[in-house]
Amino acid sequence: MKYARKDAKSYARGHLTGIWAAALMPFKSDLSIDEGGFRRNAAHWTQELGIDGLFIAGKQGEFFSMSIEERKRTFEIAVAACEGRAGTIMSCSDQNMDVVIELARHAQRVGADYIVVHAPVLSFFREHDQTVLNYYKTIAAKVDIGIALWSHPDSGYLLSPQLCNQLADIENVVAIKYSVERPLYRELTRLAADRIQVSTASEEEWFDNIVELGWKLYLCSSPPYLLQSASDRRMRRYTDLAFAGRIAEARAVRDSLDPVRAALRSTRPAEKPHAHQKYWQQLLGQIGGAVRPPLLELTEAERIATRRAFEACGLEVTAAPRAAAMRSSR
C-alpha cells in the first residue's frame, strides 16, 4: 500500500479526487473475460480520456456473474494497467462477509488504492443502523486499505446521513458513493466532508456539486468514457474549468453535452443497461463485448436505433476508430 492505515483519510483527501469511472467488463463470445480488451480500454480511459481512477468489478462490471477468482484477476489486471497513470478502487461487495474480507485483503495485497463495499442486503431487518455500523466496523478492522461506503436503493434501504456520519469516524473509511436524492447527500456533505469524500454517480449533477458543494470527487459510473472520446473530452474539460473557478465556461461546456446525454438515455432499454453501454463503447471504438447471462443482449432493432442516435448526437469521434467501430457493430 502507498499509505499506512492511520493515514488513509489524509491520503484519500489528496489522491481520491477528480473523475473516477466504473469499468464495464468486456467478455468474449465464449463469455470468458477479455483481458486484452480490458487492458486496452483501461489504457484508453486513463491516457486518452484523462480519467483519474477506475472502479473495478462493481455492478457495471457484472461482479455478480464472476467467480471470486475472476474478481481477483480483474483487480490484478487493473492495478497493472493503471500503475503510474490512474488510481484504482476495487468493489469487494458480497453478501458473504468472508468473501468481502478475502477480496479486500487481495486488493490490498496486489496494490489497489482503495476498496468499496456496498451496504449489505439485510433480510428481515427493520432497524438497520447498529447492524450496518457493526458490519463496516468488522470489515475495517480486518484490513488497512481505505474503504469507500456505497449506499443504493438496491440494498432495500438507504443509509441515513446521520449513520454515514458515524461511519465516517472509522479510521480507514475514506469516502462514500451515495446514490440518493440531493437533499440527503447535501446533508451528509455538511456533516462529514471533513472526514470523508462524499460523491454520487450522477454525471448530470456533477457540475452543480463542484460549484455548490465544493466536491472534488466523481465516484462513479460509465459517463466518463461514454460521453467522451480522445478528440472530444468535454466532461474532462468542464470538470477542470469548474475546479479552476471558471464557472460560466464550465457550464457552457457541460450544457453542450445534453444531446449526447439524451441519445444515451433515450435509446437505453430498461432491462439492458450493460448491453446498451457496451454497444455504445463499440461505436466509440472501445472494446464492448458480450454480457453474461442472465443479462440480455440488444436486439438488432435496438442496435440500429442506438447507432442512429449516436451518429446524430454530436459527439466527435476520430475517423479511424469510428470506421473500425462501425464495422464491428454490424
Secondary structure by P-SEA (a helix, b strand, c coil): ccccccaaaaaaacccccbbbbbbbbbccccccaaaaaaaaaaaaacccccccccccccccccccccaaaaaaaaaaaaaaacccbbbbbbcccccaaaaaaaaaaaaaacccbbbbcccccccccccaaaaaaaaaaaaaacccbbbbbbcccccccccaaaaaaaaaccccccccccccaaaaaaaaacccccbbbbcccccaaaaaaacccccccccccccccccccccaaaaaaaaaaaacaaaaaaaaaaaaaaaaaaaaaacccccaaaaaaaaaaaaccccccccccbbbbcaaaaaaaaaaaaaccccccaaaaaaaaaaac
